[in-house]
Amino acid sequence: MREGLRLVEEREARLTALHQTLDAAIAEGGKQSAADAKAVVDAKLADLKKAGL
């Protein structure tokens, strides 16, 4: 049970970090191209996939 809770907490932390990254990118608006934003999202998704999420 504790292991499951730990995994959920780790997943929540990763998703929070992803949301913060996206919020920061949106706030900077115009400083990054659509391709740059896609690269960031793709990299984060790859990290999550490697982590088994």
C-alpha positions in Angstrom: 0.0 0.0 0.0 2.8 2.4 0.9 4.6 1.7 -2.4 1.4 2.5 -4.3 1.1 5.8 -2.4 4.7 6.6 -3.1 4.2 5.9 -6.8 1.1 8.1 -7.0 3.0 10.9 -5.1 5.9 10.7 -7.6 3.5 10.8 -10.5 1.7 13.8 -9.1 5.1 15.6 -8.6 6.1 14.9 -12.2 2.7 16.2 -13.5 3.0 19.3 -11.4 6.5 19.9 -12.8 5.2 19.5 -16.3 2.3 21.9 -15.7 4.8 24.4 -14.2 7.0 24.1 -17.3 4.0 24.6 -19.6 2.7 27.6 -17.6 6.2 29.2 -17.7 6.3 28.7 -21.5 2.9 30.2 -22.0 3.8 33.2 -19.8 6.9 33.8 -22.0 4.6 33.7 -25.0 6.2 34.5 -28.3 9.8 33.8 -27.1 9.6 30.2 -28.2 8.4 28.8 -31.5 5.7 26.1 -31.7 8.5 23.6 -32.6 10.4 24.6 -29.4 7.3 24.1 -27.3 6.6 20.7 -29.0 10.2 19.6 -28.3 9.8 20.5 -24.6 6.5 18.6 -24.3 7.9 15.6 -26.3 10.9 15.5 -24.0 8.8 15.5 -20.8 6.5 12.9 -22.2 9.5 10.7 -23.1 10.8 11.1 -19.5 7.4 10.1 -18.1 7.3 7.1 -20.4 10.7 6.0 -19.3 9.5 6.3 -15.7 6.6 3.9 -16.6 3.9 6.5 -16.3 
